[in-house]
């Protein structure tokens, strides 16, 4: 037996969302069917509003509302001499949550990955260089992911940016706080040993 | 730092869906932001279409399209003498997937649960009795869940339906096919022993 068309369409569309499999899509579909129409409308309105009102900040390429600057680029109290380079907008949020960084950001929208056909020209690196030419940046923190693509991107950027005689730093690799030495993988433990600090 | 309002709203609404936590909502929101508007519209249209075109079948109370009978009640080839009673529409789908049942269904929309204030009058039991009065049903299969509420509902229905001199059966409890005896809980194993079959 097949589902009614409207149910099958909802299952298909919900199943395309990341992290939602066929079972999850079925659960959400039946949940929506049990709600009233207003609940469903609030959900669909929030999705459409998201698509309509969110654009990219023309300075740092993070998400911004209403076509203008993002909240961080708008904030005059942020330190313009510090620039943190991340792969994705979600990484901005992750660093903001630490409360440890008061500089600004630049979002690359990806990382160099020749296997997927992503080179430096597919990322927001041209925009970064234009920005650095006019900006008062003194230190660039490379906060790309600590994986192959992120490291490749960091190495490429470090080379490029050092030519502009900027201070270039990279996020530390090491043991996660609260983690167990025993459960650390050998690469992480190796990095932690290599980058050991005086006490 | 806070998210832009439109992002926060989408996070809130998506986070209300069953099985989606804050991390899942964030993942879906960023995924939607990276898609084009048409993709998001297809999703929201499918949700609104779901709410607008799906109603309850007036005979079995499963979901139906366009206000009429559901596909199973419409199908003249189904055996009208066999009626399978389930708690929810998703249970209809689960039994249909077995390909073992050619009768019709009745969806109760819940199970008796005094703790949650759900008694027989909150379920589609009145509709079931009306239906049985006019219908050519000979056997009623109680396919409520094998948990406390489902068993309570089955016992209640068995008592009520036997007064109508109908054959009333219940789904078998026992070991899941492909499962390991060692990992079966003692209740299931006890039921399997109790209901052992001649070979």
Boltz contact constraints between the chains, C-beta under 6 A:
constraints:
  - contact:
      token1: [A, 1]
      token2: [B, 96]
      max_distance: 6.0
  - contact:
      token1: [A, 4]
      token2: [B, 65]
      max_distance: 6.0
  - contact:
      token1: [A, 6]
      token2: [B, 49]
      max_distance: 6.0
  - contact:
      token1: [A, 6]
      token2: [B, 50]
      max_distance: 6.0
  - contact:
      token1: [A, 6]
      token2: [B, 53]
      max_distance: 6.0
  - contact:
      token1: [A, 6]
      token2: [B, 54]
      max_distance: 6.0
  - contact:
      token1: [A, 9]
      token2: [B, 46]
      max_distance: 6.0
  - contact:
      token1: [A, 10]
      token2: [B, 46]
      max_distance: 6.0
  - contact:
      token1: [A, 10]
      token2: [B, 50]
      max_distance: 6.0
  - contact:
      token1: [A, 13]
      token2: [B, 42]
      max_distance: 6.0
  - contact:
      token1: [A, 13]
      token2: [B, 43]
      max_distance: 6.0
  - contact:
      token1: [A, 13]
      token2: [B, 46]
      max_distance: 6.0
  - contact:
      token1: [A, 17]
      token2: [B, 28]
      max_distance: 6.0
  - contact:
      token1: [A, 18]
      token2: [B, 27]
      max_distance: 6.0
  - contact:
      token1: [A, 18]
      token2: [B, 31]
      max_distance: 6.0
  - contact:
      token1: [A, 19]
      token2: [B, 24]
      max_distance: 6.0
  - contact:
      token1: [A, 19]
      token2: [B, 27]
      max_distance: 6.0
  - contact:
      token1: [A, 24]
      token2: [B, 19]
      max_distance: 6.0
  - contact:
      token1: [A, 27]
      token2: [B, 18]
      max_distance: 6.0
  - contact:
      token1: [A, 27]
      token2: [B, 19]
      max_distance: 6.0
  - contact:
      token1: [A, 28]
      token2: [B, 17]
      max_distance: 6.0
  - contact:
      token1: [A, 30]
      token2: [B, 90]
      max_distance: 6.0
  - contact:
      token1: [A, 31]
      token2: [B, 18]
      max_distance: 6.0
  - contact:
      token1: [A, 37]
      token2: [B, 51]
      max_distance: 6.0
  - contact:
      token1: [A, 40]
      token2: [B, 47]
      max_distance: 6.0
  - contact:
      token1: [A, 40]
      token2: [B, 51]
      max_distance: 6.0
  - contact:
      token1: [A, 42]
      token2: [B, 13]
      max_distance: 6.0
  - contact:
      token1: [A, 43]
      token2: [B, 13]
      max_distance: 6.0
  - contact:
      token1: [A, 44]
      token2: [B, 44]
      max_distance: 6.0
  - contact:
      token1: [A, 44]
      token2: [B, 47]
      max_distance: 6.0
  - contact:
      token1: [A, 44]
      token2: [B, 48]
      max_distance: 6.0
  - contact:
      token1: [A, 46]
      token2: [B, 9]
      max_distance: 6.0
  - contact:
      token1: [A, 46]
      token2: [B, 10]
      max_distance: 6.0
  - contact:
      token1: [A, 46]
      token2: [B, 13]
      max_distance: 6.0
  - contact:
      token1: [A, 47]
      token2: [B, 40]
      max_distance: 6.0
  - contact:
      token1: [A, 47]
      token2: [B, 44]
      max_distance: 6.0
  - contact:
      token1: [A, 48]
      token2: [B, 44]
      max_distance: 6.0
  - contact:
      token1: [A, 49]
      token2: [B, 6]
      max_distance: 6.0
  - contact:
      token1: [A, 50]
      token2: [B, 6]
      max_distance: 6.0
  - contact:
      token1: [A, 50]
      token2: [B, 10]
      max_distance: 6.0
  - contact:
      token1: [A, 51]
      token2: [B, 37]
      max_distance: 6.0
  - contact:
      token1: [A, 51]
      token2: [B, 40]
      max_distance: 6.0
  - contact:
      token1: [A, 53]
      token2: [B, 6]
      max_distance: 6.0
  - contact:
      token1: [A, 54]
      token2: [B, 6]
      max_distance: 6.0
  - contact:
      token1: [A, 54]
      token2: [B, 33]
      max_distance: 6.0
  - contact:
      token1: [A, 65]
      token2: [B, 4]
      max_distance: 6.0
  - contact:
      token1: [A, 90]
      token2: [B, 30]
      max_distance: 6.0
  - contact:
      token1: [A, 96]
      token2: [B, 1]
      max_distance: 6.0
